[in-house]
Amino acid sequence: MTKYSTADIRNVVLIGHAGAGKTSLAEAVLHQTGVTTRLGSIDDKSSIMDADLEEKDRGHSIDSALAHFPYKNRQINLIDTPGYPDFIGAALSALPAAETAILVVGIPAGIQMNTRKLFHAAQNRGMACIIVINKIDAGCEELAALVKDLQDTFGRACRCANLPAADGKTVLDCLTAQSVETAFGDPADAYTNLIETIIEVDEQLMESYLGGEDIPPEKLHQAFTKALIAQTVVPIVFTSARREVGIDSLLDLIAQACPSPIDGLKARLIQGEGDQQSLTEVQTDPQRPPLGVVVRVSADAKTHIKYSSVRLFRGQIKSDTTLQATGGKKGMRCGNLSKIQGDQLIPIEQGIPGDIITLAKLEELEILDTIFVGAEPGRIQTPPLPTPMYSLAIEPQSRGDETKISGALGEIADADATFLVERDRQSNEIIASGLGELHVRVILSRMQNRRGLKVNTKPPQIPYRETITSTVKTVEYTHKKQTGGAGQFARVFIDLEPNERGAGYEFIDKIFGGAIDQGFRPSVDKGCQKSMAEGVMAGFPVVDVKVSLVDGKTHPVDSKDIAFQVAGREVFRKAFMAANPILLEPIVNMEVIVPNENVGDITGDLSGRRGRVQGQDMLPGGMAAIRAQVPLAELQQYNSQLKSVTGGQGSYSMELSHYEPVPPNIAQQIIAKKKAAKQTG
């Protein structure tokens, strides 16, 4: 049986920008609590939290990692998350696992893009938040300025809960109000600021404090927890993960003040759709049917066994429990249960409400799936995820690997909600899409290392379209083929005119009488559509045209279905080229979020990409949102350019708006390139 209860559990997730020291902090915690016998290090590749070969080679986290340990009568579940913007999907997907988010900020880098994004994501979910200023061994000169930056960016709720000693070798608890020399600040002032912020949630304590009474530690800790839950306090603590300074103070804060699954943020169950949608809080009842969410999916690098880590909100799960999941997934028997400890699996007998457990070989489960037993109750509310913006077309280096590659990439997509793989209907290319070049390249590298599957990559084709701008009347084509046997004959006359943009294709039969037998007229339609699919001018699909079949002629012996299909295809091509054809390109709506100081550079760059800037809005934290419409063809390398201009602090999203004519000079280049590729291919 499990030796702890739901009330004992503390779930915490480490978030922050890359390089802040989240994984090093996790390693220090595991060493301090006896989980590891030596301090794991990213530099010497001994970290158990960055255990994947790709992570060791690159020196940074790619996936979220799990660990657990007992500490002062608490059972602490720790989730370490990647900090690079390309892997923010893994960090956001881990948030539903925890009640408390620990934002790690490194010295001297300070506040960076993902520092802001992930803190706001955690606060918007209603999580209790703690800020850890790490790497104090690097020097304390900038600490006071960094604390002020944090308060200016994230609000006055940010209060120091401890202060580093002047020598940087220890930290001092502000709740004890010690008069000791510190690296910056006055402990007495910090004590006053912290206490007055905490007791705002408890009127009785406020009266006692204002009356000069001493507040018992247990009552102060209770108020601290309430303030964390209410987000009226965000304690700031200091650490040096490399030298294991401040780790015990951080652990004490987690054990004494952080909320349990019973007291803290409750999962919300979404029921219904549209106007009928409702949100219901999930209570941690062990007697109710199990309900949880998949917060991590991984596969063993050698055996390829799939492991799904689930945060359980209510009910109990045992080895004989049969689960269902959103999307109609049924009949999944749990089998062996375990808890992940870095790079190891620790068997357990059951999962209880509030815990994070791991299930093996449940092939249908995907990241952020809601799991349940019995009737589907709805789906657990999860954080919004960014849309994949960077795409590569991929092709196997070895013939016969295409099916294997599609399967391997599909498995990766199950584990990463910000990675998509699909086949483009127009080009027949396999398109892999992620949050950036690093994201997609890492996935392809991992596929090669684990499965031996190598691919070539190139930018995906832009989905251009062809259409016409004028009307042509009574265009004729005769198909006549005579061989030794039966011949083929079909004569057709059509009118071709532009249709409204977005209206698609129309075929109108205007023949009166029997110029073409009724049975052959659909064949003309089929031939026209075949020509449209193939493209006429440059091999891109034709859109938004109206064909009228106005006349024709049949032969009593040689007319047949295939003859009228060929005639339909060829008369369409002839009419299309006579109707002033043009090329259309996709235009996307963009929102680009950048620091205020980069607004001018970005708007100028978008204009240089044939974009139309439509406005901008000021955002908190010194950021701005720029709205623009830009041709998709101009954005294939935009991700790298935006990172370069903004120092990695910019982000963008886009969605298809409409199609517009390509400027003639650019259209000529596209058509010439397409024809040249066809001749050489």
C-alpha positions in Angstrom: 0.0 0.0 0.0 1.0 3.6 -0.5 2.7 4.9 2.7 1.4 8.5 2.3 -1.9 10.2 1.9 -3.2 12.9 -0.5 -2.8 15.4 2.3 1.0 14.6 2.4 1.6 15.2 -1.3 3.2 18.4 -2.6 3.4 18.7 -6.4 5.8 21.3 -7.7 6.9 22.1 -11.2 10.2 24.0 -12.1 9.7 26.5 -14.9 11.8 29.3 -16.4 14.0 30.2 -19.3 16.8 28.0 -20.6 20.0 28.4 -18.7 18.4 29.5 -15.4 19.5 26.3 -13.7 16.2 24.4 -13.3 17.8 21.0 -13.9 20.8 21.8 -11.7 18.4 22.9 -9.0 16.5 19.6 -9.3 19.7 17.6 -9.1 20.7 19.6 -5.9 17.3 18.8 -4.3 17.6 15.1 -5.2 21.1 15.0 -3.7 20.2 16.9 -0.6 17.2 14.5 0.1 19.3 11.4 -0.5 17.7 10.3 -3.8 21.2 10.4 -5.4 24.5 9.8 -3.7 26.4 12.3 -5.8 25.4 15.7 -7.2 24.3 15.2 -10.8 25.7 17.6 -13.3 24.7 18.6 -16.8 28.3 19.5 -17.6 29.7 16.0 -17.0 26.5 14.3 -18.3 25.7 12.7 -14.9 22.3 14.3 -14.5 19.5 11.8 -13.9 16.9 14.5 -14.9 18.5 15.0 -18.4 19.0 11.3 -19.0 18.1 11.2 -22.7 21.1 10.9 -25.1 19.9 13.9 -27.1 19.7 16.0 -23.8 23.2 14.9 -22.7 24.7 15.7 -26.1 23.0 19.1 -26.4 23.5 20.1 -22.7 19.9 21.2 -22.1 16.5 19.7 -21.3 14.2 18.7 -24.1 11.4 16.9 -22.2 9.9 17.3 -18.8 11.4 15.0 -16.2 9.9 13.5 -13.0 11.3 12.7 -9.6 9.8 12.2 -6.1 11.1 11.9 -2.5 9.9 12.2 1.1 10.8 15.3 3.1 9.7 16.1 6.6 6.5 14.0 6.5 5.7 15.2 3.0 5.8 13.3 -0.3 7.1 15.7 -2.9 6.7 15.2 -6.6 9.1 17.3 -8.6 8.7 18.1 -12.3 11.6 19.7 -14.2 10.7 21.3 -17.5 12.7 22.5 -20.5 13.3 26.3 -20.9 14.1 26.8 -24.5 11.1 28.5 -26.3 11.1 25.7 -28.9 10.2 23.2 -26.1 7.7 25.4 -24.2 5.0 22.8 -25.1 6.5 20.3 -22.7 6.6 22.9 -19.9 3.0 24.0 -20.4 1.8 20.4 -20.7 3.4 19.7 -17.2 1.5 22.5 -15.4 -1.7 20.4 -14.8 0.4 18.0 -12.8 1.2 20.5 -10.0 -0.4 23.0 -7.5 2.8 25.0 -7.2 5.0 26.5 -9.9 8.6 27.4 -9.0 10.0 30.0 -11.4 13.8 29.8 -11.6 15.6 32.9 -12.6 19.4 32.8 -13.2 22.0 35.4 -12.6 23.1 37.4 -14.5 20.5 36.7 -17.3 17.5 37.7 -15.2 14.1 38.0 -16.7 13.9 36.5 -20.2 11.1 35.6 -22.7 10.1 32.2 -21.1 10.5 33.7 -17.6 7.5 35.9 -18.5 5.5 33.5 -20.5 5.7 30.6 -18.1 5.1 32.7 -15.0 2.0 34.2 -16.5 0.8 30.8 -17.7 1.1 29.4 -14.1 -0.6 32.4 -12.6 -3.4 32.3 -15.1 -4.1 28.7 -14.1 -4.4 29.9 -10.5 -1.2 28.1 -9.3 0.7 29.0 -6.2 4.0 30.6 -7.3 7.5 30.8 -5.9 10.5 32.5 -7.5 14.0 31.1 -7.0 16.9 33.4 -7.9 19.6 30.9 -8.7 23.4 31.1 -9.2 24.1 33.4 -6.3 27.6 32.0 -6.3 28.1 34.0 -9.5 28.0 37.2 -7.5 25.5 39.2 -5.6 26.1 42.7 -7.1 22.9 42.5 -9.3 20.6 40.9 -6.8 18.8 44.1 -5.5 18.2 45.3 -9.1 16.9 41.8 -10.1 14.5 41.7 -7.2 13.2 45.1 -8.2 12.8 43.9 -11.8 10.8 40.9 -10.6 8.5 43.1 -8.6 8.1 45.6 -11.4 7.3 42.8 -13.9 5.3 40.4 -11.7 3.8 42.7 -9.1 4.4 43.8 -5.5 3.2 40.3 -4.3 6.8 39.3 -4.9 8.5 39.4 -1.5 11.9 38.0 -0.3 11.4 35.0 2.0 15.1 34.7 2.6 18.2 36.7 1.8 21.7 35.5 0.8 24.4 36.1 3.4 27.2 38.5 2.5 29.6 35.7 1.7 27.0 33.9 -0.5 27.6 30.6 1.3 24.2 30.5 3.1 20.8 32.1 3.1 18.9 33.7 6.0 15.2 33.1 6.7 13.4 36.4 6.7 10.7 35.1 9.0 13.2 35.0 11.9 14.0 38.7 11.4 17.7 38.1 12.1 20.1 41.1 12.3 22.8 39.5 10.2 24.9 41.0 7.4 23.3 40.1 4.1 24.4 40.5 0.4 21.8 43.2 0.0 18.7 44.5 1.9 17.8 44.6 5.5 16.4 41.3 7.1 14.1 43.3 9.4 12.6 45.2 6.5 12.2 42.0 4.5 10.5 40.4 7.5 8.1 43.2 7.8 7.3 43.3 4.1 6.8 39.5 4.0 4.7 39.3 7.2 2.4 42.1 6.2 1.8 40.6 2.8 1.1 37.1 4.2 -1.4 38.2 6.9 -3.6 40.1 4.4 -5.5 36.9 3.9 -6.3 36.5 7.6 -8.1 39.3 9.4 -7.5 37.8 12.9 -3.8 37.5 12.3 -3.8 41.1 11.0 -5.4 42.3 14.2 -2.9 40.4 16.3 0.0 41.7 14.3 -1.1 45.3 14.4 -1.7 44.9 18.2 1.9 43.9 18.6 1.3 40.3 19.5 3.6 37.5 18.5 2.2 35.2 15.8 2.8 31.4 16.4 4.8 29.8 13.6 2.1 27.2 12.8 -0.5 30.0 12.3 2.0 31.9 10.2 2.6 28.9 8.0 -1.2 28.4 7.6 -1.6 32.0 6.5 1.4 31.6 4.2 -0.3 28.7 2.5 -3.5 30.7 2.1 -1.6 33.6 0.7 0.2 31.4 -1.8 -3.2 29.9 -2.9 -4.7 33.3 -3.2 -1.6 34.5 -5.1 -1.3 37.5 -2.8 2.3 36.5 -2.0 5.0 35.2 -4.4 8.0 34.4 -2.1 11.4 35.0 -3.6 14.2 32.7 -2.3 17.9 32.4 -3.2 19.9 29.4 -4.2 23.2 28.2 -5.7 22.3 24.8 -7.1 25.9 24.2 -8.0 27.1 24.7 -4.4 23.8 23.4 -2.9 23.2 26.7 -1.1 19.7 27.5 0.0 18.3 24.1 -1.0 17.2 23.2 2.6 15.4 26.5 2.9 13.6 25.9 -0.4 12.6 22.4 0.7 11.3 23.7 4.0 9.2 26.3 2.1 7.7 23.6 -0.1 7.0 21.3 2.9 5.6 23.9 5.2 3.8 26.4 3.0 3.0 24.9 -0.4 -0.6 23.6 -0.8 -1.5 20.0 -1.0 -3.9 18.6 -3.7 -6.7 19.0 -1.2 -6.1 22.7 -0.4 -4.5 23.9 -3.6 -5.6 24.5 -7.2 -8.4 22.2 -8.3 -8.6 20.7 -11.7 -11.5 22.0 -13.8 -13.6 19.7 -15.8 -15.0 21.1 -19.1 -18.5 19.7 -19.9 -20.6 20.5 -22.9 -19.8 22.6 -26.0 -20.3 26.1 -27.2 -22.9 28.1 -25.2 -23.6 25.0 -23.1 -20.0 24.7 -21.9 -19.5 24.7 -18.2 -16.5 24.3 -15.8 -16.7 22.1 -12.7 -14.0 21.8 -10.0 -12.8 18.2 -9.4 -12.7 17.2 -5.7 -9.9 14.9 -4.5 -12.3 12.1 -3.6 -10.7 8.6 -3.5 -14.1 6.9 -3.6 -15.2 8.5 -6.9 -14.3 6.9 -10.3 -10.7 7.7 -11.4 -10.1 10.9 -13.3 -6.8 12.3 -14.4 -4.8 13.9 -17.2 -1.7 12.7 -19.1 1.1 15.1 -18.4 4.0 13.3 -20.0 4.5 10.7 -22.7 7.9 9.1 -23.4 9.3 6.0 -25.0 12.3 3.9 -23.9 15.2 4.6 -26.2 16.1 0.9 -26.6 12.9 -1.0 -26.1 10.5 1.7 -27.5 8.1 0.9 -24.7 5.6 3.7 -24.3 5.2 5.3 -20.8 2.3 7.7 -20.0 2.6 9.7 -16.8 -0.8 10.7 -15.3 -1.7 13.2 -12.7 -4.6 11.6 -10.8 -7.2 14.0 -9.5 -9.7 11.6 -7.9 -10.3 7.9 -7.5 -7.7 5.2 -7.2 -5.9 3.3 -9.9 -4.6 -0.2 -9.5 -3.0 -2.7 -11.9 -6.3 -4.3 -12.8 -8.1 -0.9 -13.5 -9.4 -0.5 -17.1 -9.2 3.0 -18.3 -10.8 5.1 -21.0 -9.6 8.3 -22.5 -11.0 11.2 -24.5 -11.3 10.6 -28.2 -13.1 7.3 -27.8 -10.2 5.3 -26.5 -11.4 2.4 -24.5 -10.4 -0.9 -22.8 -6.9 0.1 -21.6 -5.9 -2.2 -18.8 -3.3 -0.5 -16.6 -1.0 -3.4 -15.8 2.1 -2.5 -13.8 2.2 0.9 -12.1 5.3 2.9 -11.3 6.7 6.3 -10.4 9.5 7.8 -12.5 12.6 8.7 -10.6 14.7 10.6 -13.2 15.9 7.8 -15.4 14.4 4.9 -13.4 11.0 3.3 -12.8 10.0 2.6 -9.2 7.1 0.0 -9.0 4.1 1.0 -6.9 0.8 -0.8 -6.0 -1.7 1.9 -6.6 -2.2 5.6 -7.5 -4.1 7.8 -5.1 -5.7 11.3 -5.7 -3.1 14.0 -6.1 -0.3 11.6 -7.1 1.6 11.3 -10.4 1.9 7.8 -11.6 3.2 6.2 -14.8 1.5 3.6 -16.9 3.3 1.3 -19.5 2.3 0.1 -22.9 -1.0 2.1 -23.3 -0.3 2.8 -26.9 -3.4 4.9 -27.6 -2.8 7.6 -24.9 -1.6 11.0 -26.0 -0.3 14.0 -24.1 -3.0 15.9 -22.3 -5.6 13.2 -22.8 -8.2 13.0 -20.0 -8.4 9.5 -18.5 -11.4 8.2 -16.7 -13.4 5.1 -15.7 -17.1 4.7 -16.6 -19.1 7.3 -18.5 -17.1 10.1 -20.1 -17.3 13.0 -17.6 -15.9 15.7 -19.9 -12.3 16.8 -20.4 -9.8 18.3 -18.0 -9.0 21.9 -18.7 -5.4 22.3 -19.9 -3.2 25.3 -20.7 -3.5 26.8 -24.3 -0.5 25.7 -26.4 1.3 27.7 -29.1 0.6 26.7 -32.7 3.4 25.0 -34.6 4.9 27.7 -36.9 8.0 26.1 -38.3 7.7 23.4 -41.0 10.0 21.2 -43.0 9.2 18.8 -45.8 10.9 15.5 -45.2 11.7 12.5 -47.4 13.4 9.2 -46.5 17.0 8.7 -47.5 16.2 5.0 -48.0 13.4 3.6 -50.1 10.9 1.7 -48.1 11.3 3.8 -44.9 8.4 6.2 -45.5 5.9 4.1 -43.6 8.3 3.6 -40.7 9.0 7.4 -40.6 5.4 8.3 -40.6 4.8 5.8 -37.7 7.8 7.1 -35.7 6.8 10.7 -36.2 3.2 9.9 -35.2 4.5 8.4 -31.9 6.5 11.6 -31.2 3.3 13.7 -31.9 1.5 11.6 -29.3 4.0 12.8 -26.8 4.3 16.5 -27.9 1.1 18.5 -28.6 3.1 21.2 -30.3 4.5 18.9 -33.0 2.4 17.9 -36.0 3.0 15.6 -38.8 0.8 15.4 -41.9 0.9 14.8 -45.6 0.3 17.7 -47.9 -2.5 16.8 -50.3 -1.2 19.0 -53.1 2.5 18.2 -53.0 2.2 14.7 -51.4 5.1 15.7 -49.0 5.3 14.7 -45.4 5.3 17.9 -43.4 6.8 18.0 -39.9 5.8 21.2 -38.0 7.0 22.4 -34.6 7.6 25.6 -32.6 11.0 26.4 -34.3 13.9 24.9 -36.2 15.5 23.6 -33.1 12.3 21.8 -32.1 11.9 20.0 -35.4 15.7 19.2 -35.9 15.9 17.7 -32.4 12.9 15.4 -33.2 14.4 14.3 -36.5 17.8 13.7 -34.8 16.1 11.7 -32.0 14.3 9.6 -34.6 17.6 8.9 -36.4 19.4 7.9 -33.2 16.6 5.7 -31.8 15.2 4.2 -35.0 18.0 4.5 -37.5 15.7 6.5 -39.8 17.4 9.2 -41.8 15.6 11.9 -43.8 16.4 14.7 -46.1 14.6 18.0 -45.4 13.6 21.1 -47.4 11.2 24.0 -46.9 7.7 22.9 -47.7 6.0 24.0 -50.9 3.9 27.1 -50.6 0.2 26.2 -51.5 -0.2 28.5 -54.4 -3.4 28.4 -56.4 -4.3 29.3 -60.0 -7.4 31.1 -61.2 -8.6 33.4 -64.0 -9.6 37.1 -64.3 -11.7 37.2 -67.5 -14.4 35.3 -69.3 -14.0 33.3 -72.5 -16.9 32.0 -74.6 -17.5 29.0 -76.8 -14.0 27.5 -76.5 -13.9 24.3 -78.6 -11.8 21.1 -78.4 -12.2 17.9 -80.4 -10.6 14.7 -79.3 -10.3 12.2 -82.1 -8.3 9.0 -82.0 -8.4 6.3 -84.6 -6.5 3.0 -84.2 -6.9 -0.4 -85.7 -9.9 -1.1 -83.6 -12.6 1.1 -82.1 -11.8 4.8 -82.2 -12.4 7.7 -79.8 -14.4 10.9 -80.6 -15.6 13.8 -78.5 -16.2 17.4 -79.3 -17.1 20.0 -76.6 -17.7 23.7 -76.3 -17.5 25.5 -73.0 -17.7 29.0 -71.5 -15.2 29.7 -68.7 -15.6 32.6 -66.2 -14.3 33.6 -62.9 -16.2 32.6 -59.8 -16.3 34.6 -56.6 -13.2 34.2 -54.4 -13.7 31.3 -52.2 -16.8 30.0 -54.0 -14.9 27.1 -55.6 -15.8 25.3 -58.8 -19.1 25.2 -60.6 -20.1 23.1 -63.6 -23.3 24.1 -65.4 -24.9 22.0 -68.1 -26.4 24.4 -70.7 -26.9 22.0 -73.5 -30.4 21.8 -74.9 -31.3 18.8 -76.9 -29.0 15.9 -77.7 -25.8 17.5 -79.0 -24.0 15.4 -76.3 -25.7 12.4 -74.9 -26.8 12.9 -71.3 -24.5 10.1 -70.1 -21.3 11.8 -71.4 -21.8 15.2 -69.9 -20.5 14.2 -66.4 -17.4 12.9 -68.2 -16.7 16.5 -69.4 -17.1 17.7 -65.8 -14.7 15.0 -64.6 -12.1 16.0 -67.2 -12.4 19.6 -66.2 -11.8 18.8 -62.6 -8.8 16.6 -63.5 -7.2 19.5 -65.3 -7.9 21.8 -62.3 -6.3 19.4 -59.9 -3.2 19.1 -62.1 -2.9 22.9 -62.6 -2.6 24.5 -66.0 -0.3 27.5 -65.8 2.3 26.1 -63.3 1.0 22.9 -61.8 -0.9 24.4 -58.9 -4.6 23.6 -58.3 -7.1 25.8 -60.0 -9.8 27.5 -57.8 -12.9 29.7 -58.2 -14.0 29.1 -61.7 -17.3 28.4 -63.4 -17.6 26.1 -66.4 -20.6 26.0 -68.7 -21.0 23.2 -71.1 -22.7 24.9 -74.1 -22.4 22.5 -77.1 -20.7 19.5 -78.5 -20.9 16.6 -80.8 -20.9 12.8 -80.5 -20.2 9.9 -82.8 -22.6 6.9 -82.8 -19.7 4.4 -82.5 -16.5 6.1 -81.3 -17.9 8.4 -78.5 -17.3 7.0 -75.0 -16.7 8.1 -71.4 -12.9 8.3 -71.7 -13.1 10.4 -74.9 -15.2 13.1 -73.2 -13.0 13.1 -70.2 -10.0 13.8 -72.4 -11.9 16.5 -74.3 -13.1 18.0 -71.0 -9.5 18.1 -69.7 -8.1 19.7 -72.8 -10.8 22.2 -73.5 -10.5 23.4 -69.9 -6.7 23.9 -70.3 -7.3 25.8 -73.6 -10.0 28.0 -72.1 -8.0 28.7 -68.9 -4.9 30.0 -70.7 -7.1 32.3 -72.8 -8.9 33.8 -69.7 -5.9 35.8 -68.4 -4.8 33.4 -65.7 -3.1 34.6 -62.5 -1.4 33.0 -59.5 -2.8 33.3 -56.0 -0.8 33.1 -52.8 -2.0 32.5 -49.2 -2.1 35.5 -46.9 -1.9 35.0 -43.2 -3.0 37.0 -40.2 0.0 37.4 -37.9 0.4 38.6 -34.3 4.0 39.3 -33.4 4.8 39.9 -29.7 8.1 41.7 -29.1 9.8 44.0 -26.5 8.8 47.6 -27.0 12.3 48.5 -28.1 12.0 46.2 -31.1 8.7 47.4 -32.5 10.2 49.7 -35.1 12.6 47.0 -36.4 9.8 44.4 -36.6 7.2 46.6 -38.4 9.9 47.6 -40.9 10.8 44.0 -41.5 7.2 43.0 -42.0 6.7 45.8 -44.5 9.8 44.6 -46.3 8.2 41.1 -46.6 5.2 42.6 -48.5 3.2 42.7 -45.2 0.6 45.2 -44.2 0.8 46.2 -40.5 -2.7 46.7 -39.2 -2.1 47.9 -35.7 -0.4 47.3 -32.4 -1.3 46.9 -28.8 0.7 47.5 -25.6 1.1 44.5 -23.3 2.3 44.2 -19.7 6.0 43.7 -19.0 7.2 46.1 -21.7 5.9 44.0 -24.6 3.9 44.9 -27.7 1.6 42.9 -30.0 1.9 43.8 -33.7 -0.9 42.7 -36.0 -0.2 42.3 -39.7 -1.2 40.5 -42.9 1.7 38.9 -44.7 2.2 36.5 -47.6 3.0 33.1 -46.3 5.9 32.7 -48.8 7.7 35.6 -47.1 7.7 33.9 -43.7 9.6 30.6 -44.2 12.6 31.8 -42.3 10.8 34.2 -40.1 11.3 32.3 -36.9 15.1 32.6 -37.0 14.9 36.3 -38.0 12.6 37.1 -35.2 14.8 35.4 -32.6 17.8 37.3 -34.0 16.2 40.7 -33.9 14.7 40.3 -30.4 17.4 38.3 -28.7 15.0 35.3 -28.4 12.3 37.3 -26.7 9.9 37.6 -29.7 7.1 35.1 -30.6 4.4 35.0 -33.2 1.3 33.2 -34.3 -0.4 33.1 -37.6 -3.5 31.6 -39.3 -4.7 31.6 -42.9 -6.7 34.7 -43.8 -7.3 34.5 -47.6 -5.7 34.3 -51.0 -4.5 37.2 -53.1 -3.0 37.6 -56.5 0.8 37.3 -56.6 2.6 40.4 -58.1 3.3 39.6 -61.8 7.1 39.8 -61.4 7.1 37.4 -58.5 4.6 35.1 -60.3 6.9 34.9 -63.3 9.7 33.7 -61.1 7.5 31.1 -59.4 6.2 29.7 -62.7 9.6 29.5 -64.2 11.0 27.7 -61.2 8.1 25.3 -61.1 8.6 24.5 -64.8 12.3 24.0 -64.5 11.8 21.6 -61.5 9.3 19.6 -63.6 11.7 19.3 -66.5 14.6 18.2 -64.3 12.4 16.0 -62.1 
